[in-house]
Amino acid sequence: MALYLPFQGIYYIPNAIFIGEISGSTILLSLGIQLFWVGVCYLLLRLVWNRASHKVVVQGG
């Protein structure tokens, strides 16, 4: 299950590249996984922000 969550791209992949566990062409695949999760998290953020900004009403002045 951990392979399908973004935590691998956040913690494991950068550390594995740094210590040399991931090398060669596998680095490009790993960076692609990280970019995929950046895109997914960005789209989720935009969706939540868009819905929240329509619900918030600010009074004052």
C-alpha positions in Angstrom: 0.0 0.0 0.0 2.9 2.4 0.7 4.0 2.2 -2.9 0.8 3.9 -4.0 0.9 6.8 -1.5 3.0 10.0 -1.9 5.2 9.3 1.1 7.6 7.3 -1.0 8.2 10.3 -3.2 8.6 12.6 -0.3 11.0 10.6 1.9 12.3 7.5 0.3 13.2 8.6 -3.2 15.3 11.6 -2.3 17.2 9.7 0.4 17.8 6.7 -1.9 19.2 8.9 -4.6 21.4 10.7 -2.1 22.9 7.5 -0.7 23.2 5.9 -4.2 20.6 3.2 -3.8 18.8 4.5 -6.9 21.1 5.3 -9.8 21.2 5.4 -13.6 18.0 5.6 -15.6 16.0 4.6 -12.5 16.5 8.2 -11.3 14.4 9.6 -14.1 11.6 7.2 -13.3 11.8 8.2 -9.6 11.7 11.9 -10.5 8.7 11.2 -12.7 6.9 9.6 -9.7 7.7 12.7 -7.6 6.5 15.0 -10.4 3.3 13.0 -10.6 2.6 13.4 -6.9 3.4 17.1 -7.1 0.8 17.4 -9.8 -1.8 15.4 -7.9 -1.3 17.4 -4.7 -1.4 20.7 -6.6 -4.7 19.7 -8.3 -6.2 18.6 -4.9 -5.1 21.8 -3.3 -6.7 23.9 -6.1 -9.9 21.9 -5.8 -10.1 22.4 -2.0 -9.1 26.1 -2.2 -11.7 26.8 -4.9 -14.5 25.2 -2.9 -13.4 26.8 0.4 -13.1 30.3 -1.2 -16.8 30.1 -2.4 -18.0 29.3 1.1 -16.1 31.9 3.1 -17.8 35.2 3.8 -15.8 38.0 5.4 -17.6 40.8 7.2 -16.0 43.9 8.4 -14.2 46.9 7.0 
